[in-house]
Amino acid sequence: MIVDIQTASPPYKVSQKKAAEELKKRMAVAPITARLIDMASSQSDIESRYLVIPDGNDEVKEKFYSVDGNYIVPGTKQRMVEYERWSKKLVIEAVEKIFANNSIKPSEISKIVTISCTGFFAPGLDYFIMEHFKIPKTAKRLNIGFMGCAASLIGLNSAMESLSSDDETVNILMVSVELCSLHLQTEPTRDNILANMIFSDGCAAALLSDNLLNAKLKIVDAKSILFENSAEFMGWKIGNSGFEMILSSELPKIILESAVPACMKMIEDWGLKKEDIKYWALHPGGRAILDSLKKGLNLTEDEMLASRTVLKNYGNMSSASILFVLKHIMQNGKIDKDDYICAIAFGPGLTMETALLKGC
């Protein structure tokens, strides 16, 4: 059962207008590129994003992508150094909120799940969390890496299996942290423009337990599907200068034509009708993706509110985003006992992860 979700955002907040201006300085050698950046910005439905890089903040002199006013391209090693530094800061903030707002001590955590696709180091975040918060050295650990925007639902699936299979009390701390801004790519391609204008940074921590009394949501089931011949639609490679994104313009079409019917089949397999779902937690991967889900699932704007609000105020934080959406629903929705919530997110492959949740 999900007891609580807490979040942490970097200190540098940038408006979408300011981000477009900064991006044009780095990418818009040709006028057509500037127009594409403006189009991506205006059609994003994003007002602001939080980033660990200070380059869009005029008050901060020391930048990440420039030195003495000259633009630079940091290597992957330099980006990973920043990833380790900032991921630890944000994880501390989010996890401290979990322990401050719930009647549980670090000594009672029996499993840690860490999630990220924007950086790596070893020993990793699981080791760091255990050391920093004095979590028992016998706690089980699982790291879900490089599985994209859908990874937190994969984490919920793993948590559900642990909660239902262990005879002893299970308290799980699940943490997702994504620092997409560390992978800015300035070659003026469509993929790079889109990625630079929608992705952002954030961290979310979730507490799951089979014992705590104040649980908000029960994980009923989780399902996965991999769509055939779809590897070229979403993915990334590790380059010499950060991670290089692949993001096809065909994604909204694939979601409408393939993912929506698969989702409807999953709901049917759960013995439910679409109308039985009270809340929808849809990964805010971008305006076009949300619009495709709205059209295909025949949802109202009220049902889209949580996902659109997160997209508007935070952008796409990859795997952390769906936890931000669930937190919004938990805090702002009136979730009665047995109300159903359907969560949907997409990852490289192309894959779709879904989770059926129910009010406690």
For each residue, the residues with C-beta under 8 A, 3 or more apart:
1: 163 208 209 210 212 215 216 217 218 219 360
2: 5 156 206 207 208 215 216 217 218 219 326 330 357
3: 102 104 207 208 209 212 214 215 216
4: 98 101 102 206 207 216
5: 2 204 205 206 207 323 326 327 330
6: 94 95 97 98 101 204 205 206 327
7: 94 97 202 203 204 205 320 323 324 327
8: 90 91 93 94 97 202 203 204 205
9: 13 50 90 201 202 203 314
10: 50 51 52 86 90 201 202
11: 50
12: 50 51 52 53 54 56 57 60
13: 9 48 49 50 51
14: 18 19 22 48 49 50 51 56 57
15: 18 19 47 48
16: 19 20 41 44 46 47 48 49 197
17: 20 21 41
18: 14 15 21 22 56
19: 14 15 16 22 23 41 49 56 196 197
20: 16 17 23 24 37 38 40 41 197
21: 17 18 24 25
22: 14 18 19 25 26 55 56
23: 19 20 26 27 28 37 193 196 197
24: 20 21 27 28 33 34 37 38
25: 21 22 28 71
26: 22 23 65 71 184 186
27: 23 24 33 37 186 187 188 192 193 196
28: 23 24 25 31 33 34 37 188
29: 33 188
30: 33 34 188
31: 28 34 35
32: 35 36
33: 24 27 28 29 30 36 37 188 193
34: 24 28 30 31 37 38
35: 31 32 38 39
36: 32 33 39 40 190 193
37: 20 23 24 27 28 33 34 40 41 193 197
38: 20 24 34 35 41 42
39: 35 36 42 43
40: 20 36 37 43 44 193 194 197 198
41: 16 17 19 20 37 38 44 46 197
42: 38 39
43: 39 40 287
44: 16 40 41 197 198 286 287 315
45: 287 290 308 311 312
46: 16 41 49 197 198 311 312 315
47: 15 16 312 313
48: 13 14 15 16 313 314 315
49: 13 14 16 19 46 200 201 314 315
50: 9 10 11 12 13 14 200 201 202 314 315
51: 10 12 13 14 54 55 56 181 200 201
52: 10 12 82 86 179 181 182 201
53: 12 56 63 64 65 181 182 184
54: 12 51 57 60 62 63 64
55: 22 51 63 64 65 66
56: 12 14 18 19 22 51 53
57: 12 14 54 60
58:
59:
60: 12 54 57 63
61:
62: 54
63: 53 54 55 60 66 67
64: 53 54 55 74 82 182
65: 26 53 55 71 72 73 74 184
66: 55 63 69 70 71 72
67: 63 70 72
68:
69: 66
70: 66 67
71: 25 26 65 66 186
72: 65 66 67
73: 65 186 241
74: 64 65 78 79 241 242
75: 78 79 240 241
76: 79 80 238 239 240 241 242 243
77: 80 81
78: 74 75 81 82
79: 74 75 76 82 83 119 182 183 241 242
80: 76 77 83 84 119 120 121
81: 77 78 84 85
82: 52 64 78 79 85 86 179 182
83: 79 80 86 87 118 119 120 121 179 182
84: 80 81 87 88 119 121
85: 81 82 88 89
86: 10 52 82 83 89 90 179 201
87: 83 84 90 91 116 119 125 177 179 203
88: 84 85 91 92 125 128 132
89: 85 86 92 93
90: 8 9 10 86 87 93 94 177 201 202 203
91: 8 87 88 94 95 125 128 129 175 177 203 205
92: 88 89 95 96 132
93: 8 89 90 96 97 203
94: 6 7 8 90 91 97 98 175 177 203 204 205
95: 6 91 92 98 99 129 133 173 175 205
96: 92 93 99 100
97: 6 7 8 93 94 100 101 205
98: 4 6 94 95 101 102 104 173 205 206 207
99: 95 96 102 104 105 106 133
100: 96 97
101: 4 6 97 98
102: 3 4 98 99 207 212 214
103: 212 214
104: 3 98 99 108 109 171 207 209 212
105: 99 108
106: 99 109 133 134 135
107: 134 135 136
108: 104 105 171
109: 104 106 112 133 135 136 139 171 172 173
110: 136 139 140 168 169 170 171 172
111: 139 140 141 142 159 162 170 171 172 173
112: 109 126 129 130 135 139 140 141 142 172 173 174 175
113: 141 142 143 144 155 158 159 172 173 174 175
114: 124 125 126 129 141 142 143 144 174 175 176 177
115: 143 144 145 147 151 152 154 155 174 175 176 177 319 320
116: 87 119 120 125 144 145 151 176 177 178 319
117: 145 146 147 148 151 178 236 318 319
118: 83 178 179 180 182 183 243 318
119: 79 80 83 84 87 116 179 182
120: 80 83 116 124 145
121: 80 83 84 124
122: 127
123: 126 127 128
124: 114 120 121 127 128 143
125: 87 88 91 114 116 128 129 143 175 177
126: 112 114 123 129 130 141 142 143
127: 122 123 124 130 131
128: 88 91 123 124 125 131 132
129: 91 95 112 114 125 126 132 133 135 173 175
130: 112 126 127 133 134 135 136 137 139 141
131: 127 128 134
132: 88 92 128 129
133: 95 99 106 109 129 130
134: 106 107 130 131
135: 106 107 109 112 129 130 139 173
136: 107 109 110 130 139
137: 130
138:
139: 109 110 111 112 130 135 136
140: 110 111 112 162
141: 111 112 113 114 126 130
142: 111 112 113 114 126 155 158
143: 113 114 115 124 125 126
144: 113 114 115 116 147 151 154 155 158
145: 115 116 117 120 151
146: 117 348
147: 115 117 144 150 151 154 319 347 348
148: 117 151 234 318 319 346 347 348 351
149: 283 285 316 318 319 321 322 345 346 347
150: 147 153 154 283 319 322 345 346 347 351 352 353
151: 115 116 117 144 145 147 148 154 155 176 318 319 347
152: 115 155 156 174 176 204 319 320 322 323 345
153: 150 156 157 222 322 343 345 353 354 355
154: 115 144 147 150 151 157 158 224 347 353
155: 113 115 142 144 151 152 158 159 174 176
156: 2 152 153 159 160 174 208 219 222 343 355
157: 153 154 160 161 222 224 353 355
158: 113 142 144 154 155 161 162
159: 111 113 155 156 162 163 172 174 208 219
160: 156 157 163 164 219 221 222
161: 157 158 164 165
162: 111 140 158 159 165 166 170 172
163: 1 159 160 166 170 172 208 209 210 219
164: 160 161 210
165: 161 162
166: 162 163 170 210
167:
168: 110
169: 110 209 210 211
170: 110 111 162 163 166 208 209 210 211
171: 104 108 109 110 111 207 208 209 211 212
172: 109 110 111 112 113 159 162 163 207 208 209
173: 95 98 109 111 112 113 129 135 205 206 207
174: 112 113 114 115 152 155 156 159 205 206 207 208
175: 91 94 95 112 113 114 115 125 129 203 204 205 206
176: 114 115 116 151 152 155 203 204 205 319 320 323
177: 87 90 91 94 114 115 116 125 202 203 204 320
178: 116 117 118 201 202 203 317 318 319 320
179: 52 82 83 86 87 118 119 182 201
180: 118 183 195 199 200 201 316 317 318
181: 51 52 53 184 199 200 201
182: 52 53 64 79 82 83 118 119 179 242
183: 79 118 180 195 242 243 244 245
184: 26 53 65 181 196 242
185: 189 192 195 196 241 242 244 245
186: 26 27 71 73 192
187: 27 192
188: 27 28 29 30 33 192 193
189: 185 192 193
190: 36 193 194 249
191: 194 195 245 246 247
192: 27 185 186 187 188 189 195 196 245
193: 23 27 33 36 37 40 188 189 190 196 197
194: 40 190 191 197 198 247 286
195: 180 183 185 191 192 198 199 245 247
196: 19 23 27 184 185 192 193 199
197: 16 19 20 23 37 40 41 44 46 193 194
198: 40 44 46 194 195 285 286 315 316
199: 180 181 195 196 245 315 316 317 318
200: 49 50 51 180 181 314 315 316 317
201: 9 10 49 50 51 52 86 90 178 179 180 181 317
202: 7 8 9 10 50 90 177 178 314 317 320 321 324
203: 7 8 9 87 90 91 93 94 175 176 177 178 320
204: 5 6 7 8 94 152 175 176 177 320 323 324 327
205: 5 6 7 8 91 94 95 97 98 173 174 175 176
206: 2 4 5 6 98 173 174 175 323
207: 2 3 4 5 98 102 104 171 172 173 174 212
208: 1 2 3 156 159 163 170 171 172 174 219
209: 1 3 104 163 169 170 171 172 212 215
210: 1 163 164 166 169 170
211: 169 170 171
212: 1 3 102 103 104 171 207 209 215
213:
214: 3 102 103
215: 1 2 3 209 212 218 360
216: 1 2 3 4 330 335 359 360
217: 1 2 326 330 335 341 357 358 359 360
218: 1 2 215 357 358 359 360
219: 1 2 156 159 160 163 208 222 355 356 357
220: 270 340 356 357 358
221: 160 270 355 356
222: 153 156 157 160 219 353 354 355 356
223: 266 269 353 354 355
224: 154 157 351 352 353 354
225: 262 266 351 352
226: 230 349 350 351
227: 230 254 258 259 262 349 350 351 352
228:
229:
230: 226 227 233 234 254 349 350
231: 235 348 349 350
232: 235 246 248
233: 230 246 248 250 251 254 350
234: 148 230 246 247 248 251 346 347 348 349 350
235: 231 232 245 246 348 349
236: 117 243 244 245 246 348
237: 243 244 246
238: 76 243 244
239: 76 242 243 244
240: 75 76
241: 73 74 75 76 79 185
242: 74 76 79 182 183 184 185 239
243: 76 118 183 236 237 238 239
244: 183 185 236 237 238 239
245: 183 185 191 192 195 199 235 236
246: 191 232 233 234 235 236 237
247: 191 194 195 234 251
248: 232 233 234 251 254
249: 190 252
250: 233 253 254
251: 233 234 247 248 254 255 285 288 289 346 350
252: 249 255 256 288 289 291 292
253: 250 256 257 292
254: 227 230 233 248 250 251 257 258 259 350
255: 251 252 258 259 260 289 292 293 296 346
256: 252 253 259 260 292 295 296
257: 253 254 260 261
258: 227 254 255 261 262
259: 227 254 255 256 262 263 293 296 344 346 350 352
260: 255 256 257 263 264 292 293 296 297
261: 257 258 264 265 296
262: 225 227 258 259 265 266 352
263: 259 260 266 267 297 342 344 352 354
264: 260 261 267 268 274 297
265: 261 262 268 269
266: 223 225 262 263 269 270 354
267: 263 264 270 272 273 274 276 277 342
268: 264 265 271 272 273
269: 223 265 266
270: 220 221 266 267 356
271: 268
272: 267 268 276 277 340 356
273: 267 268 276
274: 264 267 277 297 298
275:
276: 267 272 273 340
277: 267 272 274 280 340 341 342
278: 335 339 340 341
279: 303 306 329 333 335 339 340 341 342
280: 277 297 299 303 304 306 307 341 342 343 344
281: 306 307 322 325 326 329 341 342 343 344 357
282: 290 293 304 307 325 343 344 345
283: 149 150 289 307 321 322 325 344 345 346
284: 289 290 307 308 310 311 314 315 316 321 325
285: 149 198 251 289 290 316 321 345 346
286: 44 194 198 289 290 311 316
287: 43 44 45 290 291 311
288: 251 252 291 292
289: 251 252 255 283 284 285 286 292 293 346
290: 45 282 284 285 286 287 293 294 304 307 308 311
291: 252 287 288 294 295
292: 252 253 255 256 260 288 289 295 296
293: 255 259 260 282 289 290 296 297 299 344
294: 290 291 297 298 299 301 303 304
295: 256 291 292 298
296: 255 256 259 260 261 292 293
297: 260 263 264 274 280 293 294
298: 274 294 295
299: 280 293 294 303 304
300: 303 304
301: 294 304 305 308
302: 305
303: 279 280 294 299 300
304: 280 282 290 294 299 300 301 307 308
305: 301 302 308 309
306: 279 280 281 309 310 325 328 329 332 333
307: 280 281 282 283 284 290 304 310 311 325
308: 45 284 290 301 304 305 311 312
309: 305 306 312 313 328
310: 284 306 307 313 314 321 324 325 328
311: 45 46 284 286 287 290 307 308 314 315 316
312: 45 46 47 308 309
313: 47 48 309 310
314: 9 48 49 50 200 202 284 310 311 317 321 324
315: 44 46 48 49 50 198 199 200 284 311
316: 149 180 198 199 200 284 285 286 311 321
317: 178 180 199 200 201 202 314 320 321 324
318: 117 118 148 149 151 178 180 199 321
319: 115 116 117 147 148 149 150 151 152 176 178 322 345
320: 7 115 152 176 177 178 202 203 204 317 323 324
321: 149 202 283 284 285 310 314 316 317 318 324 325 345
322: 149 150 152 153 281 283 319 325 326 343 345
323: 5 7 152 176 204 206 320 326 327
324: 7 202 204 310 314 317 320 321 327 328
325: 281 282 283 284 306 307 310 321 322 328 329 343
326: 2 5 217 281 322 323 329 330 341 343 357
327: 5 6 7 204 323 324 330 331
328: 306 309 310 324 325 331 332
329: 279 281 306 325 326 332 333 335 341
330: 2 5 216 217 326 327 333 335
331: 327 328
332: 306 328 329
333: 279 306 329 330
334:
335: 216 217 278 279 329 330 339 341 359
336: 339 359
337: 359 360
338: 358 359
339: 278 279 335 336 358 359
340: 220 272 276 277 278 279 356 357 358
341: 217 277 278 279 280 281 326 329 335 356 357 358 359
342: 263 267 277 279 280 281 354 355 356 357
343: 153 156 280 281 282 322 325 326 354 355 356 357
344: 259 263 280 281 282 283 293 352 353 354
345: 149 150 152 153 282 283 285 319 321 322 352 353
346: 148 149 150 234 251 255 259 283 285 289 350 351 352 353
347: 147 148 149 150 151 154 234 350 351 352 353
348: 146 147 148 231 234 235 236 351
349: 226 227 230 231 234 235
350: 226 227 230 231 233 234 251 254 259 346 347
351: 148 150 224 225 226 227 346 347 348
352: 150 224 225 227 259 262 263 344 345 346 347
353: 150 153 154 157 222 223 224 344 345 346 347
354: 153 222 223 224 263 266 342 343 344
355: 153 156 157 219 221 222 223 342 343
356: 219 220 221 222 270 272 340 341 342 343
357: 2 217 218 219 220 281 326 340 341 342 343
358: 217 218 220 338 339 340 341
359: 216 217 218 335 336 337 338 339 341
360: 1 215 216 217 218 337
